[in-house]
Amino acid sequence: SELSSFVNKFILRRTNTILSQHLPPKVVEIVCCKMNPLQEDLYKHVLASKATADALSGKQSKVLAAITALRKLCNHPKLIYDMLYGPGAKSDQNRDSFGS
């Protein structure tokens, strides 16, 4: 307890209350747009993969990885295209995983 109180004097904790005094308010903009054909093909590929099926059926605990892969794909297909089809890609192993 005594050591903890002594050390806490020297630890800088940037809490939301401190930061909100010095930073402008956060602005979030959501822009919806259609996926291009490459994104649609990759999206269907990820949804049809064994890794996605396992995650959705509860056999695998990589649900967050599936969501991250789909988010990357929607942001820009290059973020997962190289992992699936790039020069260093292992044909079946990478194509059946999420690559996140």
C-alpha positions as semicolon CSV with decimal commas, in nm:
position;residue;x (nm);y (nm);z (nm)
1;S;0,000;0,000;0,000
2;E;0,274;0,246;0,096
3;L;0,486;0,146;-0,203
4;S;0,185;0,174;-0,432
5;S;0,099;0,526;-0,316
6;F;0,465;0,632;-0,354
7;V;0,492;0,490;-0,709
8;N;0,156;0,637;-0,818
9;K;0,298;0,987;-0,769
10;F;0,533;0,924;-1,061
11;I;0,300;0,739;-1,299
12;L;0,131;0,952;-1,563
13;R;-0,221;0,827;-1,627
14;R;-0,399;0,990;-1,915
15;T;-0,762;0,946;-1,827
16;N;-1,054;1,070;-2,036
17;T;-1,120;1,355;-1,792
18;I;-0,765;1,486;-1,832
19;L;-0,755;1,438;-2,210
20;S;-1,096;1,596;-2,269
21;Q;-0,964;1,926;-2,132
22;H;-0,684;1,937;-2,392
23;L;-0,825;1,763;-2,698
24;P;-1,110;1,863;-2,928
25;P;-1,420;1,643;-2,915
26;K;-1,404;1,322;-3,116
27;V;-1,594;1,333;-3,444
28;V;-1,706;1,007;-3,602
29;E;-1,827;1,000;-3,960
30;I;-1,977;0,687;-4,108
31;V;-1,968;0,674;-4,486
32;C;-2,154;0,394;-4,661
33;C;-2,058;0,299;-5,013
34;K;-2,081;-0,004;-5,239
35;M;-1,800;-0,255;-5,252
36;N;-1,614;-0,289;-5,579
37;P;-1,620;-0,626;-5,761
38;L;-1,288;-0,740;-5,610
39;Q;-1,413;-0,661;-5,260
40;E;-1,736;-0,852;-5,325
41;D;-1,544;-1,158;-5,450
42;L;-1,308;-1,155;-5,153
43;Y;-1,597;-1,095;-4,912
44;K;-1,779;-1,402;-5,048
45;H;-1,455;-1,600;-5,029
46;V;-1,402;-1,510;-4,663
47;L;-1,764;-1,591;-4,576
48;A;-1,738;-1,928;-4,754
49;S;-1,407;-2,022;-4,589
50;K;-1,375;-2,306;-4,342
51;A;-1,236;-2,066;-4,080
52;T;-1,552;-1,853;-4,094
53;A;-1,775;-2,158;-4,072
54;D;-1,580;-2,280;-3,768
55;A;-1,600;-1,938;-3,603
56;L;-1,975;-1,911;-3,658
57;S;-2,045;-2,265;-3,538
58;G;-1,854;-2,210;-3,217
59;K;-1,585;-2,468;-3,297
60;Q;-1,322;-2,200;-3,309
61;S;-1,269;-1,898;-3,088
62;K;-1,153;-1,671;-3,371
63;V;-1,470;-1,470;-3,414
64;L;-1,278;-1,147;-3,359
65;A;-1,033;-1,251;-3,633
66;A;-1,325;-1,303;-3,873
67;I;-1,469;-0,962;-3,793
68;T;-1,126;-0,801;-3,831
69;A;-1,070;-0,968;-4,169
70;L;-1,407;-0,846;-4,297
71;R;-1,338;-0,495;-4,164
72;K;-0,999;-0,488;-4,338
73;L;-1,160;-0,608;-4,659
74;C;-1,427;-0,338;-4,647
75;N;-1,166;-0,068;-4,577
76;H;-0,942;-0,173;-4,864
77;P;-0,910;-0,512;-5,038
78;K;-0,529;-0,483;-5,052
79;L;-0,521;-0,535;-4,674
80;I;-0,613;-0,903;-4,716
81;Y;-0,566;-0,967;-5,091
82;D;-0,189;-1,003;-5,059
83;M;-0,231;-1,247;-4,771
84;L;-0,464;-1,462;-4,981
85;Y;-0,308;-1,434;-5,327
86;G;0,021;-1,241;-5,291
87;P;0,371;-1,369;-5,368
88;G;0,428;-1,510;-5,017
89;A;0,084;-1,668;-4,984
90;K;0,060;-2,037;-4,912
91;S;-0,216;-2,157;-5,138
92;D;-0,469;-2,343;-4,925
93;Q;-0,348;-2,269;-4,573
94;N;-0,379;-1,888;-4,597
95;R;-0,693;-1,895;-4,804
96;D;-0,874;-2,089;-4,534
97;S;-0,766;-1,856;-4,252
98;F;-0,859;-1,498;-4,177
99;G;-0,516;-1,341;-4,209
100;S;-0,555;-1,094;-3,928
